[in-house]
Structures are given as structure tokens and as C-alpha cells.
Amino acid sequence: MNTIKGEQLLAQVNWRYATSKFDPSRKISPEDWAVVEEALILSASSNGLQPWTFVSSLIKKRAKDFFLRPGTNARFWIARIFVVFTAKTKITSEDIDRHVARTAELRGGTVEALKQFRNAVADDLVTGTRAAEAHEWAARQAYIALGNFLTSAALLGVDTWPMERFKPDEYDQILELPAKRLTSVVCCAAGYRSADDKKAGQKKCVLAGMT
């Protein structure tokens, strides 16, 4: 299997930053965006349940004013692509059954063979003590996907700007999420940095380390 070199990975991770100014003249190619989308869909999740949905749609004309941070609108408006990360508000037995059935289909097994796994997950997230916290759990899973999205985009030289300071309730209504048992958790703009973005050359302030 072909892999990238360690120095290449670290170079791109260091290259990545929360882009504060996008270049409105540059577009992400359909080929590159297809790769980033596929990488996002392949994000890790607990038990493989993938309790999230990613929405990349033409919502900017309606959603651009639903931010809480001054100055956000201008950057948001010129970003080439905007992704809303949503998480399930509740995990149901049907969600788990669908995952088990899909797993059996793709891996050539049987639903019966996965019964123990199915019941363990249901006992945890549907009927167990964590059922009441299932949305918080799903939201944390969405952040795992966000991290994967940021890294995958950086490896292709695509800039990103993740954001939390928006009005989730407004986004939920625009995207008709309540009927789907989903709520918006975090957003991320993607595009290419402007040549005059002063933050591009700043050193990263790394405080945490391995222990």
C-alpha cells in the first residue's frame, strides 16, 4: 500500500490553519472535493454507527446571517464550500438494526451472527444509562469526523475554517433537521486562502504534549 512520508504529513498539518480570509476567485476542483467527501464519509465512529450526517448545500444565502461572531459573514460568504456537521438527537433500535444489516451485507456474514454485538450496543445507547446522553455522544462523534475532514482537506492543499459560534436552531430549521432526528453541531468552510491572509504565516502555538 502506498503511504505518504512522515515529513509530508507533518508539513501539511503545519500548513493547515483556521483560514481567516478566503480567495473568492479559486474553486475546489470536483475531483478534489469528491476525495474530501469520501474521506469524510469514511470517518471513524464508535461501533461504526456513524450517528451523523454531513450537509453541503447551497444554504449560504439563507444561513449567512446566523452567526454570533462579528465579521464572520464576510468570510463565510466567499468560502467556496460550506459543510454543516449534524448529529442524531436520539439513537433508536432501528438505527442499530440498519447498521447490523448493512455490516452483514458488506462483510458476507449474517444478522444472527451479529446478535450479541447488536444487543450490547442497544443496551448501551437505546435502553441503557447512556440513552439519555445519546445526543451528546453523537455530537462528540461528529467532532471526530470534523478532525478527519480538516486533515484530509489539508493533505490535498484545501484550506478550512471550522466554526461553532452560529445559531444551531436556525440551521436546523433551514435544513429541516428535527424531522430527521438530527441537529446541527459544528460547521466548516472550505476553499483556498487569500494571498493577503496575515494568519497564514503565523507559527502554531502548541501547548499540549504527549504524556
Helices and strands as residue ranges (DSSP letters): H 6-15, H 30-41, G 46-48, E 52-56, H 60-63, H 72-78, E 81-88, H 93-107, G 112-114, H 115-125, G 131-133, H 134-155, E 159-163, H 168-174, G 178-180, E 182-191, G 198-201
